[in-house]
Structure formats: structure tokens, C-alpha cells
Amino acid sequence: MKDNMVFCEICRDDVYYNVEERKMEGTLKGGVYEYTGRVAYCAKCDANVYIPEFHDSNLKALYDAYRVKNEIISLEKILEIPEKYAIGKRPLSLLLGWGEHTFSRYCDGDMPTKQYSETLQRIYDDPQYYATLLEENKSNLKTVSAYEKSKRATDALLRVSIDAESKIDLVIGYLLNQCEDITPLALQKALYYIQGFYYAFYNTFFFSEDCEAWMHGPVYREIYNRYCGYRFNPIKSADKFDTLVFSASEKAVLDSVVRNLCCYSGKVLERFTHSENPWLQTRGNLPVDTGFNRTIDKDLIGSYFVAVKDKYDMLSPTDIKEYAQTMFEQI
């Protein structure tokens, strides 16, 4: 039978049919609800013909009308929750302290109570709320892997909500946690290399701030003002830092810069930057010891580090090591 044909009870034959969308009413849980449904008519005799998928879609439209009027979370959102938070249907029910199959029933179309609907709607809208539930109720889960998988997904969602302007603060927090005795000068250069190499590998900048071509190399002015009181002394370290705020790609660059560049002093890193095109081109013919605060164009940083990546055949951020060693040998 062709897809656009159906059996007509009146004509007693397979016939083509026409489709009409129209306003319909249905009764559900004692209430009457209006919705838009589809009706099929025989192209020969104009009698109603039964199309199973139309019946199913009309029934769903009736349930959707009920959900909207009674402020019940939609089925589509319910189905998105397990994928959004990387958790199975049964583990989610257990996490919430519900019956093991409760959430599965909701995924199959059962209507949640108002209370349960509000919980699911809040989970859908607010990853931070879900993250709190996950931490508080993780003992309800049967396996550690279920918790860890969902936590990774949730942390990724929370990262998306981090304001772009605050990303540099997260990087600084990580550096102060990972590096021993990092001075303001070394911090500035670490930020610059993280920005450059992250662009080289992932074609986007790690954070939004611009740096300037000062006499001591690239400098992020606001960060300089924040830590200038330390002068040549190490900045106070951060005892705790949640590394899960970073994606795997971000952490790969961070770790490689920490391992391969932050092992050098701020003065050594300053000399590295004095031989690199972004700083040199921005300053032009100015003497090294002349004050200058022109912004280094991000395009210069990006193109330079892409060229470095290509020159050293870098396949992953771990390959930054060869560049750092070469720069150290040349100064």
C-alpha cells in the first residue's frame, strides 16, 4: 500500500486521502481542552478515514493542551533531561527519591503530578539546582560511575553559563593552585601563552581580555593592577580549585603550559616574549626599555601561535614542550 493511501470503509477500497487541520476539543481528567488536530478524508467519497499516526498525534496534542493549561512540564522537556545530564531514567528516579520506574513512566507519556512536574521543570531549567541534588543524593545511586558521568555533564553545562569576562579569573585561580611561587610577571606570561596556544589548537581564544605590549612583555592591565602589590614576590597560592570548571581541551592546554613554561621564571618568560612577533610587531621600533601600552591585536597572537604549532608539528598541547626548550636554548 502506498504511504498516501488508506482503506476506506465506505468505498471498500484503498484510496487516496486529503488532510485537514482544525480546532478540536477533548476531555481529559474531567476537563475539556481545545487543541489543533488533523483529520483525514477519503478523496473519493469524502468520508472520514482512520490514520493511526493522526490519532496518536491528536492524542498527544490533547495531552499537550492539558500540560500547558495546568502548567505541567512538556513531554519533550522530560525526554531531554536524561540526555542533558547524562543519567539513565532509573538512576534519575533513584536520585530524586522516587519509585525506580517513575521517571520512565513519565517518559512513556504518563502525566506527572504538579509537585513532581515542578521538580522536573526546575531540573530542566537550572543545572545548578540539579548539581546540588546530585551531590546531596548521590548515595541513592547504585553505581559510582552513574554519579561521575552525570557530574561531568552537569559541570560542562555550568561552564557554559560562566560569563566570558570571568574566564581569565578561573585561569588565574588554576595557575595559583598549580604553580609554586608564581610572581606577577610569570603570571602575566602564563596567561599570554595559554591564550596563544589555546587558539593554535582550538581556533578560539580562551578568554576575552586583551593584553598590552609593555616593556616587560605582554601584560593584562587589570590583572597587573590586581597583583602589583606583590612586586617581585610570589602571589599567595590558592589551596583549593575545582578543575571540573574546565573542559578537557582547556585543561590540556593549561596543564601543558604549567608543566612546560611555568617552570621558568618570569624574567626568562619575558625574554621569550621579547623574541616573539606579537610583542615585537606591536612595539615597532621602540627601544625595549621604553614604556608603551598599545594593545596587542588578538589576530597577531592567533596567527603567531598557529604558525608555531605548524612549525613544530604539534599534534596536541603536550607538544608545547619542544617549543619551550628551543626558546630557552636561544635566549
Phi, psi and omega in degrees: 000138180289154184297329183260025176234153181210159180281129178259124180295330182282311182281344182056044184200160172285128186227159169285156180226155176254153183240138177227134173267136180205162177289135181227162176235146178215157180253132180212126179052041175082001179242157178254130185230141179260139180208167177264122181236178179240139179232140180250142180233141176298132180288344180269307188250356179068016178279154175297138175235151186267122176244112185307317183292331176291320178299316180294317182291326177292321178295320178296319179298323177295315179296322178296320178298320177297316182298316181297311183295326183259010178056050176256136181305143182287156177297323181300317179292321178301316182291334180284333188302310180300322179289319182300319185252011175051053180221142180289166182295313180294314177302324179295317176301316179295318180302322183275357180077022178265175172300148188303329184254007185299309182294325177300320179296321178295324177293333179275000175114350176300147183272123177289155173294165180302317182296313180292324178298317179297321177297313181294321179296319179292321176300316181298318186278332194229094178302330180293322177297316178296319180301321178295316177300319182298318180288317184290328187246016185298337178292344177288337183284148184278338181227148176293326182297325178297318178296312185295320180295316180292324179296319179298316180295319181293318178298323178296319178296320180292328177297323181300327183278354180289128180300136184302326182292340182267356184297323180295328178293324177295319179298316179299316178301320179293316181297319180291337176278325188267330187259135175271135173057049178271123181273166176304322180295314180294324178299315180301317182288325177297317178300316180298315181289325176298315179299313183292311183288329176296319177296319182301321184269331188234006172059030173206155182274148184292318180220171191267342187294148175264150173250163183241156184268079179279172184295335180262021177106189179297135183222134173266110193303312183297323179290323176300312181298327182291322188244008185296338179296340178283342181052246182261007183267156178295145177284145179302130184285160177260121184290325184232144175203131180272101183292348181289353176288348180254146174286170179299320180292319178297315183293328179298317178291315179304311183295323181289321177295317178300315186287319191256343180240324181286356174285346178263156179288165178300322180292323177294315180296326175301317180293326174304307187294333179290347179253006183256145189301319182304315180289315182297313183291324180291323181277339179065232184265012180296140173298152183301325186268017179261131179296145185193139183225027179291140180293135174279119181301131179301328179298325177295316179297312182300310183294324180296312184285334172295318178296321177298314180302317180291318182298322183263012178049045181286125178261335180210165181303337179297339182283359175300336184306315183296319179298314181299317181294320179296316179299320182293322180291335186270343184276000000 
